[in-house]
């Protein structure tokens, strides 16, 4: 299995030059509200105690600690996260979300905090789909609104079925109603540890970076988030990665 490359540690210095009204409101109410889609282990998922936990949630808690507030996590469908952020339902999105030019039109993204890419998962180890083009004429399940969805949508003749949760896409694959699932490589690796009936059949198909999203007018909060990401890269990233991915 191809290992996810740990982010290169770099030295960064950020200066917090001003406080926006949004940041002042967060500190006044004492809560940072994080939007996510909690069926994406190991980034975010519900544990046996019915708590939302994971790599992203731990990052969210650290940002809240830096602000001196508590973290509240709200779970919703992935394709609804951006509209919900801009309507004020939460302050940040940390959800294994790839930074794309299209998304940057509606929200502001932090510096990258994770290197990622898409993969093809099959229910037959002999069906070695190694590229998106090889899925032409096949039935493929994806999570709606993800970069996996965007990737297969660019190819004609792929019969795409979209689900609000990637676990639903995998269930469709287990039931052999589709031929493959296209999903983030690291999430596929995590899921396949508990399911020996599915197989990653491709190398990493794209070069992506996950970022934390905030409203475009909340640049003071974004500066604090970027400061935290730089601090994490300098000290603690390896330990956090080991905790959730190994």
C-alpha positions in Angstrom: 0.0 0.0 0.0 1.3 3.5 -0.8 1.8 5.4 2.4 0.5 9.0 2.7 3.5 11.4 2.7 3.8 13.3 5.9 3.8 17.0 5.3 7.3 18.5 5.2 8.1 20.4 8.3 8.7 24.1 7.6 9.3 27.2 9.8 6.5 29.7 9.6 5.8 32.9 11.5 2.4 34.6 11.4 1.4 37.8 13.1 -2.2 38.3 14.2 -2.8 41.9 13.1 -6.4 42.4 13.8 -9.6 40.8 15.2 -12.7 40.6 13.0 -16.2 40.8 14.5 -16.6 37.1 13.8 -13.5 36.2 15.9 -14.7 38.4 18.7 -18.1 36.7 18.7 -16.4 33.2 18.9 -14.4 34.3 21.9 -17.4 36.1 23.5 -19.6 33.0 23.3 -16.7 30.7 24.3 -17.3 28.2 21.6 -15.7 27.4 18.2 -18.3 25.5 16.1 -16.8 23.0 13.6 -18.7 21.6 10.7 -17.8 18.1 9.5 -19.2 14.9 8.0 -18.5 12.2 10.6 -18.3 9.1 8.5 -14.8 9.6 7.2 -12.4 7.6 9.4 -9.8 8.2 10.6 -10.4 11.9 9.9 -13.8 12.1 11.6 -16.1 9.3 12.8 -18.4 8.3 15.7 -16.8 6.0 18.2 -18.4 3.4 20.5 -19.2 6.1 23.0 -21.2 8.0 20.4 -18.6 10.8 20.3 -17.3 12.3 17.1 -13.5 11.8 17.1 -10.6 11.6 14.7 -7.6 13.3 13.2 -9.6 16.4 12.1 -11.5 16.7 15.4 -8.2 16.7 17.3 -7.0 19.5 15.1 -10.2 21.4 15.8 -9.8 21.0 19.5 -6.3 22.4 19.4 -7.5 25.4 17.4 -10.2 26.0 20.0 -7.6 25.7 22.8 -5.5 28.3 21.1 -8.5 30.6 21.1 -9.3 29.8 24.7 -12.7 28.4 23.9 -14.5 25.0 23.7 -15.0 23.0 20.5 -18.5 22.1 19.4 -18.8 19.7 16.4 -21.8 19.6 14.1 -22.2 16.7 11.7 -24.0 17.0 8.4 -23.8 15.8 4.7 -20.6 16.7 3.1 -22.1 18.5 0.1 -24.0 20.8 2.5 -21.0 22.0 4.5 -20.0 25.0 2.3 -23.5 26.5 2.2 -23.9 25.9 5.9 -20.6 27.6 6.7 -21.6 30.7 4.7 -25.1 30.8 6.3 -23.5 31.0 9.8 -24.2 27.5 11.1 -20.6 27.0 12.1 -17.3 28.9 12.2 -15.0 26.4 10.4 -15.0 23.3 8.3 -12.5 20.5 9.0 -13.7 17.5 7.1 -11.0 16.1 4.9 -11.9 18.8 2.4 -9.6 19.2 -0.6 -8.6 22.8 -1.5 -9.9 23.5 -5.0 -10.2 26.6 -7.1 -13.9 26.1 -7.3 -14.3 26.0 -3.5 -12.0 29.0 -3.0 -14.6 31.0 -4.9 -17.0 30.7 -1.9 -14.8 30.2 1.2 -11.3 31.0 2.3 -8.9 28.0 3.0 -6.0 27.7 5.4 -2.6 26.4 4.5 -2.7 22.7 3.7 -2.6 20.3 6.7 -2.7 17.0 4.9 -1.5 15.6 1.5 -4.0 13.3 0.0 -5.4 11.8 -3.3 -8.1 9.6 -4.7 -8.1 5.8 -5.2 -10.3 3.1 -6.8 -11.8 0.4 -4.5 -13.2 -2.9 -6.0 -15.0 -5.9 -4.5 -12.9 -8.3 -6.6 -9.1 -8.3 -6.2 -8.9 -9.5 -9.8 -10.7 -6.4 -11.0 -7.5 -4.2 -11.1 -8.8 -0.8 -12.1 -5.7 1.2 -12.2 -7.0 4.5 -13.7 -10.3 6.4 -13.9 -10.4 5.8 -17.7 -10.7 2.0 -17.0 -14.0 2.7 -15.3 -15.7 3.7 -18.6 -18.9 1.6 -18.9 -18.8 0.6 -15.2 -21.1 1.5 -12.3 -19.2 3.7 -9.8 -20.3 4.9 -6.4 -19.0 8.1 -4.8 -19.7 10.5 -2.0 -21.6 13.5 -3.3 -19.6 16.7 -3.6 -16.2 15.2 -3.0 -13.2 15.3 -5.3 -13.8 11.7 -6.1 -17.2 12.7 -7.4 -15.6 15.5 -9.5 -13.0 13.1 -10.8 -15.4 10.5 -12.2 -17.8 13.2 -13.5 -15.1 14.4 -15.9 -15.1 11.1 -17.7 -17.9 10.2 -20.2 -19.6 6.8 -20.0 -19.1 6.2 -16.3 -22.4 5.4 -14.6 -22.1 7.4 -11.3 -24.2 6.8 -8.2 -23.9 9.4 -5.5 -24.4 9.0 -1.8 -24.4 11.5 1.1 -22.0 9.2 3.1 -19.1 7.2 1.8 -20.1 4.2 3.9 -23.2 4.0 1.8 -21.1 3.9 -1.3 -19.0 1.1 0.2 -22.2 -0.8 1.1 -23.3 -0.6 -2.5 -20.0 -2.1 -3.5 -20.2 -4.9 -1.0 -23.7 -5.7 -2.3 -22.2 -5.8 -5.8 -24.6 -3.2 -7.1 -21.6 -1.2 -8.4 -18.2 -2.1 -9.8 -16.1 0.3 -7.9 -15.9 3.2 -5.4 -13.7 6.2 -5.9 -12.6 7.8 -2.6 -9.7 9.3 -0.8 -6.9 6.9 -0.5 -6.3 7.2 3.2 -10.0 6.8 4.0 -10.1 3.7 1.9 -7.1 2.3 3.7 -8.7 2.9 7.1 -12.1 1.4 6.0 -10.5 -1.7 4.4 -8.8 -2.6 7.7 -12.2 -3.7 8.9 -13.5 -5.1 5.7 -11.5 -7.9 3.9 -14.0 -8.1 1.0 -12.8 -4.9 -0.6 -9.6 -4.0 -2.3 -7.7 -0.9 -3.3 -6.8 -1.6 -7.0 -5.2 1.7 -8.1 -2.3 3.9 -7.1 -3.1 7.3 -5.8 -4.8 9.0 -8.7 -4.5 12.7 -7.8 -2.4 15.1 -5.9 -4.6 16.9 -3.3 -4.2 19.0 -0.2 -6.7 19.2 2.7 -7.4 22.6 4.2 -9.6 24.2 6.9 -12.4 26.4 5.5 -13.7 29.7 7.0 -15.9 32.4 5.7 -14.2 34.8 3.4 -14.7 37.8 5.8 -13.1 35.9 8.7 -9.5 36.5 8.0 -8.4 37.0 11.6 -9.6 33.5 12.4 -7.8 32.2 9.3 -4.5 33.8 10.5 -4.8 32.0 13.8 -5.5 28.7 12.1 -2.5 29.1 9.8 -0.3 29.9 12.8 -1.5 26.7 14.5 -0.8 24.6 11.3 2.7 26.0 11.2 3.3 25.2 14.8 1.9 21.7 14.3 4.2 21.0 11.3 7.2 22.2 13.4 6.3 20.0 16.4 3.6 17.3 16.9 2.5 16.4 13.4 4.2 13.0 13.3 2.7 12.0 16.6 -0.8 13.1 15.6 -0.4 11.1 12.3 0.9 8.0 14.1 -2.1 8.1 16.5 -4.8 8.1 13.9 -3.2 6.3 10.8 -1.1 3.5 12.3 
